[in-house]
C-alpha cells in the first residue's frame, strides 16, 4: 500500500481542482523506473509546487500547495499502475 492524498487547490485559471494523488517521494522505485526516461535533472518548480502522480488521470501533474482549499486528507491506495 502507498500513502495517497485527496485535496483541492486553485489552478492558475482561478478554477478549483480536486485531485487524488501520490506524492513523488512516496512512489515506489519499481513504479518510477518504467515512467521516468533519461537522466536529465528535474525541472525547478516554484515554491509550494510539487510533482505528484494523479491517480484519476494516471499521469504526473503539478500540485500547488500555495492555493490549497482546506486541508489534504491522507489515505492509502494500492500501488498505482
RALIN-V391714 format. One line per field, one symbol per residue. ss: DSSP state (A for helix, B for strand, O for the rest). phi: phi as a letter, one per 30 degrees, with the letter a starting at -180 (. if undefined). A space follows every 50 residues. Layout:
ss = ???
phi = ???
//
This chain:
ss = OBBBBBBBBBOOOOOBBBBBBBBAAAOOAAAAAOOOOOOOOOOOOOOOBB BBBBOOOOBBBBBBAAABBBBBBBBBBOOOO
phi = .bdbbbacbcdedjddbcbcbcdedcddedddedbccicdddddcdeicb dbcdddchadbcccddcdcibdccabbdedc
//
